[in-house]
Amino acid sequence: MSGHSKWNNIKRKKEKTDGAKAKIFTKIGRELAVAVKEGGGPDPASNSKLKDCIAKAKANNVPNDNIERIIKKAAGDGDADKYESIVYEGYGPSGVAVIVETLTDNRNRTAGDVRHYFDKFGGNLGTSGCVSFLFSEKGLIVMEREGLDEDKVMEDALEAGASDFKADEDVFEIYTEPGDFSGVREDLENKGYEFVSAEVEMIPSTYTTLTDEDAANNMQRLLDALEDNDDVQNVWHNWDNPEEDEEE
């Protein structure tokens, strides 16, 4: 749930331990519950926010039984577990831009935790808007390219309304405008495509490379600490980590 749209980040997510997978399930479960309450009820046919969230859950291998149980519980919960969406912006070591999206039932606890992580690992929490101008919001659908024809996927994606298409040796990346994301994802889903990930992301316009080993280690620790917090839904950053490329 972190990083930018490079396949190695997604690959790292897929290879996470069972404990980390349980955390991902918890975070997506919270997002599903909020989508039911704020998006217009438990029926994905009339709640596009929920429909997108279900697609994200499936891409992260959340079992259908879990998804249905969370939706059913959220629909009957009334005012229980009210979560608030709060976005924090700041700088990691050596000025790496970081955006932290949270869903919390206690804003004081979450703000204290996020500030603590930034301080502990050589960064600092900034004010709203201090780094978001370095990112643009885009829908991103990622598919494994094995067994797929590049020309056919590109044609289907552009026909569905995608704004850009990129191919590398492992995956196809399909970009959309945020407002077009649901329609493009649904169209491709109906054509039988399966996704490694499918969500609206914050894509950085420029990247920062950390040459200092201590700064790179602290940046990784900052990301790990943020991702380990149940209130944190997504972490977007513009750190270009060459070691992840080397691991592949």
C-alpha positions in Angstrom: 0.0 0.0 0.0 2.9 2.2 -0.3 5.3 3.7 -2.8 4.9 4.5 -6.5 3.7 2.5 -9.4 6.8 0.4 -10.0 6.3 -3.4 -10.3 8.9 -4.1 -7.6 6.7 -2.3 -5.0 3.7 -4.4 -6.0 5.9 -7.5 -6.0 7.1 -6.7 -2.5 3.5 -6.4 -1.4 2.6 -9.8 -2.9 5.5 -11.5 -1.1 4.7 -10.1 2.4 4.4 -12.5 5.3 1.1 -13.9 6.6 1.2 -11.3 9.4 1.5 -8.4 7.0 -1.3 -9.9 4.8 -3.5 -9.9 7.9 -2.7 -6.2 8.3 -3.6 -5.5 4.6 -6.9 -7.4 5.2 -7.6 -5.2 8.2 -6.9 -2.0 6.4 -9.0 -2.9 3.3 -11.8 -4.1 5.7 -11.8 -0.7 7.3 -12.0 0.9 3.8 -14.8 -1.4 2.7 -16.8 -0.5 5.9 -16.3 3.3 5.2 -17.3 2.8 1.5 -20.6 1.1 2.6 -21.4 4.0 5.0 -20.3 6.9 2.9 -20.8 5.6 -0.6 -24.5 4.8 -0.5 -25.1 1.4 1.0 -24.1 -2.3 0.7 -25.0 -2.8 -3.0 -21.9 -2.3 -5.3 -24.3 -1.9 -8.3 -25.4 1.5 -6.8 -22.2 2.3 -4.8 -19.3 2.8 -7.2 -16.9 3.6 -4.2 -17.7 0.1 -2.8 -17.4 -1.5 -6.2 -13.9 -0.1 -6.6 -13.0 -1.1 -3.1 -14.2 -4.7 -3.7 -11.9 -4.8 -6.8 -9.0 -3.6 -4.7 -9.8 -6.3 -2.0 -9.9 -9.0 -4.6 -6.6 -7.9 -6.2 -5.1 -8.2 -2.7 -6.4 -11.7 -2.3 -9.0 -10.9 0.4 -11.4 -13.9 0.4 -14.9 -13.3 -0.8 -16.3 -14.6 2.5 -14.4 -11.8 4.3 -15.6 -9.2 1.9 -19.2 -10.2 2.2 -19.0 -10.4 6.0 -17.5 -6.9 6.3 -20.1 -5.4 4.0 -22.9 -7.1 5.9 -21.6 -5.9 9.3 -21.0 -2.4 8.1 -24.6 -2.2 6.6 -26.1 -3.2 10.0 -23.7 -1.2 12.2 -25.4 2.1 12.4 -23.0 4.6 13.9 -20.5 2.1 15.3 -16.9 2.5 14.3 -17.0 5.9 12.8 -13.8 6.5 10.9 -12.5 9.8 9.7 -10.3 10.3 6.7 -7.2 12.4 7.4 -4.2 13.0 5.1 -0.8 14.0 6.4 2.1 15.3 4.4 5.7 15.6 5.2 9.3 14.9 4.4 11.4 11.8 4.9 15.2 11.8 5.2 16.9 14.2 2.7 13.6 15.7 1.7 11.8 12.7 0.2 8.1 13.7 -0.2 5.6 11.6 1.7 1.8 11.5 1.8 0.1 9.4 4.4 -3.6 8.6 4.0 -5.4 7.5 7.2 -8.8 6.3 8.4 -9.0 6.7 12.1 -11.5 6.7 15.0 -9.1 8.8 17.1 -7.4 11.6 15.3 -5.2 12.6 18.3 -3.7 9.1 18.5 -3.1 8.9 14.8 -1.6 12.4 14.5 0.8 11.6 17.5 1.8 8.2 15.9 2.5 9.7 12.5 4.5 12.7 13.9 6.5 10.2 16.1 7.5 8.1 13.1 8.6 11.1 11.0 10.6 12.5 14.0 12.2 9.1 14.9 13.5 8.4 11.4 14.9 11.7 10.4 12.0 13.3 8.7 9.5 15.9 9.6 5.7 16.3 9.4 4.7 19.2 7.3 1.6 21.3 6.7 -1.3 20.4 4.3 -0.2 21.0 0.7 3.5 21.0 1.4 4.3 18.0 -0.9 1.0 17.1 -2.6 1.7 19.4 -5.5 4.5 17.0 -6.5 2.0 14.2 -7.1 -1.0 13.8 -9.4 -3.9 11.5 -8.7 -4.3 8.8 -11.3 -6.1 5.5 -11.6 -3.6 2.6 -12.0 -4.5 -0.9 -13.1 -1.6 -3.4 -13.2 -1.7 -6.8 -14.9 0.9 -9.6 -15.1 1.8 -9.7 -18.8 2.4 -13.5 -18.9 0.1 -15.1 -21.4 -1.3 -11.8 -22.6 -0.9 -10.1 -26.0 0.5 -6.6 -25.6 -1.3 -5.1 -28.6 -4.6 -6.6 -27.6 -4.4 -5.4 -24.0 -3.4 -1.9 -25.1 -6.3 -1.8 -27.6 -8.8 -2.9 -25.0 -7.4 -0.5 -22.4 -7.5 2.6 -24.7 -10.9 1.6 -26.0 -12.2 1.4 -22.4 -11.0 5.0 -21.8 -7.5 4.6 -20.4 -5.3 7.7 -20.7 -1.9 5.9 -20.9 -0.5 2.4 -21.3 3.0 1.2 -20.3 4.6 -2.2 -20.6 7.7 -3.6 -18.9 9.1 -7.1 -18.8 6.7 -8.3 -16.0 3.6 -6.2 -16.2 1.3 -3.9 -18.1 0.4 -0.6 -16.4 -2.8 1.1 -17.4 -3.4 4.7 -16.3 -6.7 6.5 -16.2 -8.0 9.9 -15.0 -9.5 9.4 -11.5 -13.1 9.9 -12.7 -12.7 7.3 -15.5 -11.1 4.7 -13.2 -14.2 2.7 -12.3 -15.5 2.5 -15.8 -12.1 1.4 -17.3 -11.6 -1.2 -14.5 -15.1 -2.6 -14.9 -14.8 -2.8 -18.7 -11.5 -4.7 -18.5 -12.9 -6.9 -15.7 -15.8 -7.8 -18.0 -13.4 -8.8 -20.7 -11.9 -11.4 -18.4 -8.7 -9.6 -17.3 -7.3 -10.1 -13.8 -5.4 -7.5 -11.9 -2.3 -7.5 -9.6 -3.6 -4.2 -8.3 -6.3 -1.7 -9.2 -6.8 1.6 -7.4 -6.5 5.4 -7.6 -2.9 6.3 -6.6 -0.9 9.4 -6.1 1.8 9.3 -8.8 4.9 11.5 -8.2 6.1 13.8 -11.0 9.7 13.6 -9.9 11.7 11.0 -7.9 14.4 11.4 -5.2 17.4 9.1 -5.0 19.1 8.6 -1.6 22.8 8.1 -1.9 23.5 8.1 1.8 23.1 4.6 3.3 21.8 5.8 6.7 19.2 8.0 5.0 18.0 5.1 2.8 17.8 2.8 5.9 15.8 5.4 7.8 13.5 6.0 4.9 12.7 2.3 4.7 12.2 2.2 8.5 9.8 5.2 8.2 7.8 3.4 5.5 7.7 0.2 7.5 6.5 2.0 10.6 3.8 3.8 8.8 2.6 0.7 7.0 2.6 -1.2 10.2 0.0 1.2 11.8 -3.6 0.0 11.4 -4.8 3.6 11.0 -2.6 4.2 7.9 -4.3 3.2 4.7 -1.8 4.3 2.0 1.6 5.8 1.9 2.7 7.6 -1.2 6.3 8.8 -1.7 8.8 9.8 -4.4 11.8 7.8 -3.2 13.4 5.9 -6.1 14.9 2.9 -4.4 17.4 1.2 -6.7 17.9 -1.7 -4.3 14.3 -2.9 -5.0 15.2 -3.1 -8.7 18.3 -5.1 -7.8 16.3 -7.6 -5.8 14.2 -8.7 -8.8 
